[in-house]
Amino acid sequence: MSLEQSSDLKDTQSGKQTEEKAVSYDLKNIIKEISQEAHNSKTPIYIAILAAFLAFVSMADDDAGKRALVAHIEASNQFSYFQAKNIRLTSSEIAAGTFKSMGQVALASEWQQKADRYSAEKDEILATAKAEKAKQEIAIRQGDYFGIAIALLQIAIVLASVSLITGGGVLLSFSFVLSLVSLFVVVNGYGLYYDIPTDPKLAIDWVRSQL
């Protein structure tokens, strides 16, 4: 093989390698562009879903606040009613004892019957007040969980929006993780399956204890 042929062969091989590199580079660019287009087309849909979920959780949070307020008012009313019944009970027992000591058996019996009725009503009122107080505590706990979920969703929306501008996949992944955590918090808020502390430090300790 002459020097000219050898040089031509090297040039041909070098040209092929250059073409292969160019093709490979073009494919990488095409794949990157397709990936970017998919990211740009799906991320707005993802953000819209997060926004809709945020609206739903916000309504649930408002409802929990209203239920807590109504239960608080009802419990306060029942406890006040309980105090009034307790005063009537005490007055009736004093009157029954007074008439009994005076030998007024009929009047003593009448006032004792009133005292027994007030005692039974007082127990019923106290049970109702405690039930309303329990409803208030449940609504407050649910509201705390919904509030945490709202904060997480807001952060997730911000991260997804930034990733849409910068094209950062890491931010989008972190946003997706936060959205899943918020979903778990909302489900737990409705069912109260786990008594998760709402304080961040205590919540971290709780998660560690579950691992």
Secondary structure, DSSP 8 states (H G I E B T S, - for coil): --HHHHHHHHHHHHHHHHHHHHHHHHHHHHHHHHHHHHHHHHHHHHHHHHHHHHHHHHHHHHHHHHHHHHHHHHHHHHHHHHHHHHHHHHHHHHHHHHHHHTT-HHHHHHHHHHHHHHHHHHHHHHHHHHHHHHHHHHHHHHHHHHHHHHHHHHHHHHHHHHHHHH--HHHHHHHHHHHHHHHHHHHHHHH--S---SSHHHHHHHHHHH-
